[in-house]
Structures are given as structure tokens and as C-alpha cells.
């Protein structure tokens, strides 16, 4: 359960369809969150090709967001179209991993 200074321990909370048991994995700093999720078998949509032009890769960052760069104006604009946005909402394609740990929750669409 340790992480090195060059990587981030990503914990994904359980989601009934996309990640039923939840998961944890180490990913290198500098990788985007969407790429880390996809590489570790978490089924997350990314309709715009991971360029931040849609809100399908929307996630909630439940812990560890303080180590990340904040959302810019373009990301905040796209998040306005996300399903059930919250203060913890981010586009996973715009999150560059940094810091020792990050806890992610996938939105549960009604």
C-alpha cells in the first residue's frame, strides 16, 4: 500500500456497473486520470477522445485533490454539462496525477 514519490495510489470507490468491487492501483505521476483508469480496467467513457470537450469522463475526487492543479475555465465550462456536478467534480481527462494518493468516485446516473 505504499507509493513512491513518482507515483500516485489511485483508489476507485465501488460503482455498481463500472467498477463493482472498487479497485486500487499505482499510476505514474504525470499520467492523466482517464488513462490510468482505462489502463487498470475501469470502464469510463471518453466520447471526445480525451481532449476535454465533453463531460463523459466526469468523476468526483473524494480525497487527494489538493495535490492537483485546479480546474481551468474550459474544464469548469464542460463540467456545467456533466450529470450531477459537485464541488468535487473533475473531468478525468484533465486531471494529471500528482501527490501520493487520490480517491475517485464514479457518478451514478439516475
N, CA, C and O of each residue as an XYZ file, in Angstrom:
440
protein
N       0.806     -1.189      0.000
C       0.000      0.000      0.000
C       0.852      1.256      0.000
O       0.324      2.356      0.163
N       2.113      1.121     -0.173
C       2.967      2.293     -0.229
C       3.011      2.840     -1.643
O       2.755      2.122     -2.610
N       3.344      4.132     -1.754
C       3.501      4.741     -3.059
C       4.809      5.501     -3.068
O       5.242      6.026     -2.042
N       5.424      5.555     -4.207
C       6.679      6.265     -4.308
C       6.410      7.721     -4.629
O       5.288      8.092     -4.974
N       7.446      8.552     -4.514
C       7.278      9.974     -4.785
C       7.001     10.235     -6.255
O       6.603     11.344     -6.612
N       7.198      9.250     -7.115
C       6.961      9.453     -8.541
C       5.640      8.856     -9.004
O       5.376      8.791    -10.204
N       4.809      8.419     -8.063
C       3.554      7.803     -8.459
C       2.428      8.163     -7.511
O       2.640      8.725     -6.436
N       1.234      7.825     -7.939
C       0.030      8.102     -7.165
C      -0.733      6.802     -6.952
O      -0.920      6.028     -7.890
N      -1.169      6.565     -5.732
C      -2.034      5.430     -5.418
C      -3.466      5.896     -5.673
O      -3.981      6.759     -4.962
N      -4.101      5.323     -6.687
C      -5.466      5.692     -7.057
C      -6.415      4.636     -6.490
O      -6.252      3.441     -6.737
N      -7.398      5.090     -5.735
C      -8.439      4.216     -5.206
C      -9.752      4.626     -5.847
O     -10.148      5.789     -5.783
N     -10.426      3.664     -6.466
C     -11.725      3.906     -7.079
C     -12.770      3.248     -6.193
O     -12.719      2.044     -5.941
N     -13.718      4.052     -5.722
C     -14.782      3.522     -4.876
C     -15.701      2.627     -5.695
O     -15.823      2.815     -6.905
N     -16.347      1.658     -5.059
C     -17.233      0.750     -5.807
C     -18.329      1.496     -6.565
O     -18.912      2.459     -6.065
N     -18.592      1.026     -7.777
C     -19.663      1.541     -8.641
C     -20.377      0.317     -9.197
O     -19.717     -0.598     -9.690
N     -21.727      0.271     -9.131
C     -22.439     -0.961     -9.479
C     -22.181     -1.491    -10.883
O     -22.170     -2.708    -11.070
N     -21.977     -0.642    -11.869
C     -21.750     -1.113    -13.239
C     -20.283     -1.050    -13.661
O     -19.771     -2.003    -14.248
N     -19.616      0.035    -13.377
C     -18.294      0.272    -13.951
C     -17.129     -0.291    -13.155
O     -16.058     -0.547    -13.704
N     -17.342     -0.484    -11.858
C     -16.256     -0.994    -11.007
C     -16.876     -1.573     -9.737
O     -16.709     -1.015     -8.652
N     -17.600     -2.706     -9.869
C     -18.424     -3.216     -8.761
C     -17.696     -3.410     -7.437
O     -18.263     -3.115     -6.385
N     -16.491     -3.884     -7.455
C     -15.776     -4.128     -6.204
C     -14.859     -3.003     -5.790
O     -14.184     -3.098     -4.765
N     -14.823     -1.929     -6.577
C     -13.816     -0.904     -6.338
C     -12.444     -1.444     -6.711
O     -12.303     -2.634     -6.995
N     -11.453     -0.601     -6.715
C     -10.095     -1.041     -7.045
C      -9.096     -0.012     -6.550
O      -9.450      1.138     -6.290
N      -7.861     -0.428     -6.424
C      -6.741      0.461     -6.111
C      -5.562      0.040     -6.967
O      -5.341     -1.145     -7.216
N      -4.821      1.023     -7.405
C      -3.641      0.748     -8.224
C      -2.688      1.926     -8.149
O      -3.072      3.037     -7.784
N      -1.437      1.662     -8.501
C      -0.426      2.717     -8.590
C      -0.306      3.155    -10.035
O      -0.296      2.328    -10.947
N      -0.216      4.465    -10.237
C      -0.054      5.026    -11.581
C       1.032      6.096    -11.518
O       1.193      6.759    -10.494
N       1.769      6.265    -12.598
C       2.861      7.239    -12.578
C       2.356      8.677    -12.535
O       1.350      9.022    -13.154
N       3.071      9.493    -11.800
C       2.779     10.923    -11.797
C       2.907     11.439    -13.222
O       3.780     11.006    -13.974
N       2.035     12.363    -13.585
C       2.058     12.928    -14.925
C       1.096     12.261    -15.882
O       0.791     12.827    -16.932
N       0.606     11.069    -15.554
C      -0.386     10.383    -16.385
C      -1.748     11.029    -16.130
O      -2.015     11.502    -15.025
N      -2.598     11.048    -17.137
C      -3.948     11.545    -16.884
C      -4.750     10.485    -16.151
O      -4.515      9.287    -16.303
N      -5.701     10.949    -15.354
C      -6.529     10.022    -14.597
C      -7.323      9.111    -15.516
O      -7.440      7.919    -15.233
N      -7.877      9.634    -16.614
C      -8.658      8.787    -17.523
C      -7.790      7.659    -18.086
O      -8.252      6.522    -18.179
N      -6.554      7.950    -18.458
C      -5.674      6.902    -18.986
C      -5.349      5.872    -17.911
O      -5.300      4.675    -18.195
N      -5.126      6.326    -16.682
C      -4.842      5.389    -15.591
C      -6.049      4.490    -15.332
O      -5.892      3.284    -15.144
N      -7.244      5.063    -15.319
C      -8.446      4.266    -15.101
C      -8.614      3.228    -16.202
O      -8.854      2.054    -15.917
N      -8.492      3.647    -17.446
C      -8.650      2.715    -18.570
C      -7.588      1.619    -18.539
O      -7.892      0.451    -18.784
N      -6.347      1.991    -18.239
C      -5.252      1.018    -18.192
C      -5.487     -0.039    -17.113
O      -4.994     -1.161    -17.231
N      -6.229      0.307    -16.071
C      -6.463     -0.626    -14.968
C      -7.869     -1.203    -14.981
O      -8.367     -1.664    -13.954
N      -8.512     -1.178    -16.147
C      -9.759     -1.899    -16.342
C     -11.020     -1.220    -15.842
O     -12.066     -1.863    -15.752
N     -10.952      0.067    -15.513
C     -12.142      0.790    -15.072
C     -12.822      1.363    -16.316
O     -12.242      2.175    -17.037
N     -14.043      0.931    -16.552
C     -14.781      1.332    -17.755
C     -15.314      2.752    -17.584
O     -16.361      2.962    -16.972
N     -14.587      3.718    -18.129
C     -15.019      5.108    -18.058
C     -15.163      5.638    -19.477
O     -14.300      5.424    -20.329
N     -16.259      6.327    -19.710
C     -16.496      6.872    -21.044
C     -15.547      8.031    -21.312
O     -15.069      8.689    -20.389
N     -15.286      8.267    -22.587
C     -14.425      9.382    -23.006
C     -14.751      9.697    -24.468
O     -13.921      9.531    -25.362
N     -15.993     10.160    -24.681
C     -16.534     10.338    -26.030
C     -15.765     11.323    -26.906
O     -15.764     11.176    -28.128
N     -15.118     12.312    -26.321
C     -14.429     13.325    -27.136
C     -12.995     12.926    -27.468
O     -12.254     13.716    -28.054
N     -12.604     11.728    -27.106
C     -11.235     11.302    -27.382
C     -10.235     11.834    -26.382
O      -9.049     11.950    -26.690
N     -10.700     12.161    -25.180
C      -9.840     12.597    -24.072
C      -9.229     13.973    -24.299
O      -8.080     14.210    -23.924
N      -9.986     14.882    -24.911
C      -9.477     16.236    -25.140
C     -10.227     17.301    -24.336
O     -10.036     18.495    -24.566
N     -11.070     16.883    -23.405
C     -11.750     17.837    -22.534
C     -12.876     18.601    -23.196
O     -13.214     19.702    -22.763
N     -13.466     18.032    -24.245
C     -14.522     18.732    -24.982
C     -15.911     18.151    -24.717
O     -16.871     18.513    -25.398
N     -16.026     17.265    -23.744
C     -17.328     16.731    -23.341
C     -17.251     16.488    -21.838
O     -16.250     16.832    -21.210
N     -18.254     15.922    -21.276
C     -18.239     15.668    -19.832
C     -18.443     14.192    -19.514
O     -18.840     13.851    -18.399
N     -18.177     13.310    -20.478
C     -18.465     11.889    -20.250
C     -17.473     11.213    -19.312
O     -17.781     10.149    -18.775
N     -16.301     11.787    -19.096
C     -15.310     11.189    -18.193
C     -15.348     11.838    -16.814
O     -14.387     11.755    -16.049
N     -16.453     12.474    -16.511
C     -16.667     13.157    -15.235
C     -16.514     12.190    -14.057
O     -17.050     11.082    -14.073
N     -15.777     12.629    -13.041
C     -15.598     11.879    -11.803
C     -15.688     12.847    -10.628
O     -15.631     14.065    -10.798
N     -15.832     12.276     -9.434
C     -15.738     13.043     -8.195
C     -14.428     12.682     -7.518
O     -14.136     11.500     -7.333
N     -13.638     13.673     -7.148
C     -12.399     13.432     -6.415
C     -12.708     13.567     -4.936
O     -12.923     14.675     -4.444
N     -12.732     12.447     -4.221
C     -13.151     12.422     -2.819
C     -12.019     12.692     -1.838
O     -12.275     13.113     -0.709
N     -10.787     12.461     -2.239
C      -9.641     12.757     -1.382
C      -8.410     12.880     -2.251
O      -8.275     12.171     -3.247
N      -7.509     13.776     -1.881
C      -6.247     13.928     -2.593
C      -6.232     15.016     -3.637
O      -5.194     15.246     -4.257
N      -7.340     15.696     -3.858
C      -7.403     16.719     -4.908
C      -6.505     17.914     -4.621
O      -6.137     18.648     -5.539
N      -6.150     18.116     -3.360
C      -5.287     19.242     -3.003
C      -3.898     19.168     -3.623
O      -3.191     20.174     -3.665
N      -3.497     17.999     -4.103
C      -2.185     17.833     -4.739
C      -2.247     18.114     -6.238
O      -1.217     18.113     -6.912
N      -3.440     18.351     -6.761
C      -3.629     18.506     -8.208
C      -3.795     19.958     -8.597
O      -4.196     20.792     -7.785
N      -3.483     20.252     -9.846
C      -3.769     21.583    -10.377
C      -5.285     21.765    -10.412
O      -6.010     20.817    -10.712
N      -5.771     22.960    -10.112
C      -7.222     23.176    -10.144
C      -7.771     23.159    -11.564
O      -7.026     23.309    -12.533
N      -9.080     22.974    -11.673
C      -9.738     23.019    -12.978
C      -9.602     24.421    -13.563
O      -9.703     25.419    -12.849
N      -9.372     24.479    -14.869
C      -9.316     25.781    -15.535
C     -10.705     26.163    -16.037
O     -11.658     25.403    -15.862
N     -10.826     27.319    -16.650
C     -12.128     27.810    -17.107
C     -12.779     26.871    -18.114
O     -13.990     26.655    -18.058
N     -11.998     26.308    -19.034
C     -12.560     25.390    -20.042
C     -13.143     24.146    -19.382
O     -14.230     23.696    -19.742
N     -12.416     23.595    -18.417
C     -12.912     22.401    -17.725
C     -14.177     22.728    -16.937
O     -15.141     21.963    -16.970
N     -14.182     23.850    -16.233
C     -15.376     24.236    -15.468
C     -16.579     24.424    -16.384
O     -17.703     24.092    -16.007
N     -16.353     24.950    -17.579
C     -17.446     25.118    -18.549
C     -18.011     23.766    -18.970
O     -19.229     23.607    -19.056
N     -17.141     22.787    -19.233
C     -17.597     21.451    -19.613
C     -18.313     20.767    -18.435
O     -19.294     20.053    -18.639
N     -17.833     20.980    -17.232
C     -18.459     20.364    -16.062
C     -19.882     20.860    -15.839
O     -20.689     20.172    -15.215
N     -20.189     22.038    -16.340
C     -21.554     22.559    -16.229
C     -22.543     21.640    -16.947
O     -23.727     21.622    -16.613
N     -22.060     20.874    -17.937
C     -22.909     19.952    -18.688
C     -22.848     18.521    -18.151
O     -23.506     17.631    -18.689
N     -22.074     18.297    -17.108
C     -21.940     16.950    -16.538
C     -23.196     16.576    -15.769
O     -23.960     17.437    -15.333
N     -23.396     15.245    -15.611
C     -24.513     14.758    -14.828
C     -24.188     14.948    -13.348
O     -23.169     14.451    -12.869
N     -25.041     15.658    -12.626
C     -24.933     15.872    -11.178
C     -23.559     16.398    -10.738
O     -22.899     15.769     -9.911
N     -23.122     17.537    -11.279
C     -21.823     18.078    -10.854
C     -21.838     18.480     -9.383
O     -22.869     18.879     -8.841
N     -20.699     18.368     -8.763
C     -20.499     18.739     -7.359
C     -19.214     19.542     -7.254
O     -18.480     19.675     -8.233
N     -18.944     20.070     -6.089
C     -17.700     20.810     -5.872
C     -16.480     19.933     -6.154
O     -15.435     20.438     -6.563
N     -16.610     18.622     -5.938
C     -15.504     17.679     -6.137
C     -15.417     17.156     -7.572
O     -14.599     16.280     -7.850
N     -16.236     17.670     -8.482
C     -16.261     17.172     -9.862
C     -15.035     17.606    -10.646
O     -14.554     18.732    -10.518
N     -14.544     16.682    -11.460
C     -13.456     16.966    -12.409
C     -13.674     16.097    -13.644
O     -14.366     15.080    -13.591
N     -13.075     16.511    -14.748
C     -13.004     15.679    -15.950
C     -11.735     14.857    -15.818
O     -10.646     15.417    -15.696
N     -11.858     13.541    -15.841
C     -10.678     12.706    -15.606
C      -9.623     12.870    -16.695
O      -8.449     12.583    -16.460
N     -10.020     13.326    -17.881
C      -9.025     13.557    -18.942
C      -8.204     14.819    -18.689
O      -7.159     15.009    -19.310
N      -8.664     15.682    -17.785
C      -7.962     16.935    -17.491
C      -7.204     16.882    -16.164
O      -6.562     17.856    -15.770
N      -7.281     15.741    -15.481
C      -6.581     15.564    -14.206
C      -5.257     14.871    -14.479
O      -5.223     13.738    -14.960
N      -4.170     15.558    -14.168
C      -2.833     14.975    -14.267
C      -2.432     14.511    -12.878
O      -2.389     15.300    -11.934
N      -2.141     13.227    -12.763
C      -1.849     12.641    -11.459
C      -0.625     13.269    -10.814
O       0.408     13.478    -11.450
N      -0.778     13.559     -9.530
C       0.294     14.104     -8.699
C      -0.084     13.801     -7.257
O      -1.257     13.591     -6.948
N       0.892     13.779     -6.393
C       0.617     13.521     -4.986
C       0.618     12.040     -4.682
O       0.644     11.214     -5.594
N       0.592     11.699     -3.407
C       0.728     10.297     -3.006
C      -0.518      9.453     -3.230
O      -0.408      8.254     -3.486
N      -1.716     10.062     -3.138
C      -2.929      9.252     -3.214
C      -4.101     10.082     -3.717
O      -4.160     11.296     -3.521
N      -5.032      9.395     -4.370
C      -6.235     10.033     -4.897
C      -7.382      9.048     -4.765
O      -7.250      7.885     -5.145
N      -8.510      9.506     -4.227
C      -9.702      8.673     -4.111
C     -10.739      9.223     -5.082
O     -11.073     10.408     -5.056
N     -11.245      8.327     -5.949
C     -12.137      8.703     -7.045
C     -13.469      7.983     -6.889
O     -13.513      6.801     -6.549
N     -14.552      8.710     -7.140
C     -15.867      8.104     -7.203
C     -16.453      8.377     -8.577
O     -16.420      9.509     -9.060
N     -16.989      7.338     -9.206
C     -17.647      7.482    -10.498
C     -19.110      7.860    -10.267
O     -19.766      7.265     -9.412
N     -19.632      8.833    -11.009
C     -21.029      9.221    -10.823
C     -21.973      8.058    -11.112
O     -21.702      7.211    -11.964
N     -23.069      8.037    -10.394
C     -24.106      7.022    -10.595
C     -25.283      7.714    -11.266
O     -26.017      8.469    -10.627
N     -25.456      7.458    -12.538
C     -26.508      8.094    -13.303
C     -27.864      7.548    -12.912
O     -28.032      6.344    -12.715
N     -28.825      8.443    -12.801
C     -30.186      8.028    -12.400
C     -30.875      7.281    -13.516
O     -32.020      6.858    -13.361
